[in-house]
Amino acid sequence: MNKKIPKILSFLTIALLLSAIAFSTSSKADPNPSPSKPCDEDISDNLDEAYIQVNFEALNKIPFRKSGKELFIPSPDLRWGNLTKDDKPHSKKDYNCVVTLSSPQCPNWVWSEKMTDKNTTSSGKMKIVMPPVGYDVTLQVVYKEIYDDPLTAGKDFNKAIDNVNSTSVVYTWEMTYLGGWGPDIPQPVFLYPTGHEKNCDDFGCVTTGKKAEIQDFGGVNAYLEENGLFGH
């Protein structure tokens, strides 16, 4: 019995020594370590280069066109190899294509850029960014044709919406890619017409026989309230 006591004491001594070392080490560490980097910062700091190839679905007819104009393609348009100028403000006489990236793993991160001659070739190959490995990517492409002109012969090619005769056909693509893709091969995009929209601005909408339909707001206060400006 007496011979076992030193062995037990030795074991306790070693255990106490190890506990003391562990406590000493932990006491020197920062009790409030800085949180890990937010995912949006992690993505933005580690963006890679990537490309998409924008294509249009081959259709027997383009929806929302007037009879006899079902296969008409306006100009300027990417299908003719036309590119919008990066150094000029957007005009309704140009098409508009916006590419947006997001990630299901990081709702706070969004990247969006307009297609221009700065980032796209005439064949539709566009340079974009790509989150680092570990993030899935949702790609959305929204392409809006130029508005047709009901007051000019040969340029009235879309169906009207209500009483608005100047409209634009809208094409979209949206898909989530697991892990994204690399820079070697452009990701193909196939745009399909999903709707069309009115040619409207703050002053009204373009209709047949007149350039703008001005709404009667019944006074300045009614106009401000309708446009969310009342009280500003």
N, C-alpha and C positions, 0 to 999 in steps of 0.2 A: 504493500500500500504506500509506503514511504517513497519508494522508487518512482511511483507514478506522479507524485506531486510536482517534482522539478519539470517533468515533461509538460504537464498542464500549464505550469507557470510560464514556461518558455513559449508555448503556443499563444498564451494571452499577451505576453510581451510583444511578440511579433505582430499580432493583430492590432494592438494599441498603437504600435509604431507606424503601421501602414495607414491606420485611420488618421493619425496626426499628419502624415505626409499628404494625404488626400485633402484634409481640411486646409492645410497650409496652401496647397496649390489652388484650391477653389477660392480661398479668401483673396488671393492676388488677382483673380480674374475680374473683369468688369461685371458688376452685379446687374447692370441693365445694358446688355449688348445691343448695338444698333440693329434695327429690323432689316430683313433682307431687302434688296432693291426691288421696288415696284415693277410689275411685269411690263408696264408700258415703257418704263425707262430701260429695262433690260432689252426689249425689242428694238427701241429706237437707237440704242448704243451698239447694236450688233446686226444692223440691217445688211442683207446681202443683195446682190444684183440679180435681177431676173427679167424675163420677157414674156409678153403674150402676143399671140397672132390673132388679130381680129378678122373674122370672116362673117359673111352674111349667108344665112340659110338659102339654098336654092329653092325658089317658090314658083309655082305655076302662075300665081298672081299675088300681088301685094295687097293685103287687106287695107281698107280705109281709102282706097283709090276710087276715083270716079270711073264710071263705065267707059271703056276704051282706053283707060290710062292704067290698067292693072299692073303692067310691067314697067311703067315709067320710072326712071331714076333721075331725080333732079340734079342740078349742078349749082354750086360745088357740092361734092360728096366724096367720101372715102372710096366708094366703089369706082370712081373715075380717077382715083389717085390724088385727089385734092387734099391738102392739109391746111388747117387753120394756122394763122400766124401767131406765134407766141407773144410777140411784142405789141399786139393790137387788142383792144377790148372786144369782147364778144358782140357780134351783130346778129340780128335775126336773118340776115342774108347769108349767114354761115351755119353749117351744122355744128352740133355741140356733142362731144363725147366725153363722159367723165368716168374714170376708173376708181373704184373704192376698194380698199383692202381692210379686213378686220380679222380678229382671231377669237374663236370660241373660248379659248383659255384666258383671254385678257380683254374683257369688255371695254376697258378704258383706252385701248389703242385702236386708232383708226388712221389710215393713210388714204388721201384722195388727191387725184391730179387730173387735169384736163389734157386730152390728147391734142398735141400741137406739132408743128414742124420741128420743135426742139427735142422731142422724145419719141417721135414716130416716123417710120419710113412710109413712102407712098404705097407700099404693099400692105400696110397695116400692122407691121411689127413694132410694138411699143415697149420701151424700156420702163420697168417698174422696180419696186423694191420687194424684198422677201424677208420675213422674220427668220430668226435663227432656228436651228434644229430643236425640235421639241414643241413647236407651235403649229397647230393646224391653221389653214388660211381660208377665209371666205372671200371670194372674188365677185364683185358686182360691176357690170359694165352697163351704162345707160347711154344710148345713142339717140339723139334727136335730129331728124332731118331739118333742112331749111323749111320755113313756112311757105306754102304756096300763095300766089297772089291772084285773087279773084278779079282784079281790075285790069290785069295784063293778059293779052291773048297768048296762049301757049303755056302759061304758068299757073293755070287753074287746074290742078290735077288731083286734089284730095276731096273727099266727101266733107260736107259741112257738119258741124256739131251744133244742134239747135239752130239758131239763126246766124251763127258765126261761120263764115265761109273761108276764112284763112286758118288753116290748121297744119300741124306737123305730125308725121308718123313717128312713134317712139319704139325703139328696139331695145331689148334687155337680155342680159345673161347674168345668172347668179348660181354659184356652186361652191361647196366647201371641199377643199383638198386636204387630205390627211398628210401632215408633214410638209405641205407646200411642194415646191419643185425647184430644181437647180437652174443655173444660168445657161446650160449647154443647149437645151431644146426649148423653144418658146411654147408656152401652154396655149393650145388652140381654143378660141372663143367663137361660138356660133350664134350670132345675133338673130333674133326672131322678132317680128313686129308684134307688140303686145298691146298697143293702144295708140290713140292720137289725141292731141291737145289743141286747145284754142290759142289763137294768136291774140293775146290780151296783155295789157299793161295797166298802169295806174289810171290811164285816161279812158279805158274802155277796150272793146274788141273790134277787130276788123270785120266788117260785114259788107255784103254786096251793095254797091251803089254809094258807099261812103267809107271813109277811112276809119272812123272810130264811132263807137256807140257810147255817148256820154250818159252816164246814169244821173237821174235827177234825185239828189239826196235831200231836197227840201230845205236846204240851208247849210251853213258852214258846220254847225254843231252836229248835224246828222252825218255829214261826210266824215268828220273826225271820229265819231263813235263807230261808224261802219268800218273804218280802217284801223281801229284800235289806237287812235291818237288822242282821244278825248282825255283831258286831264294832264297831258304832257307839256 
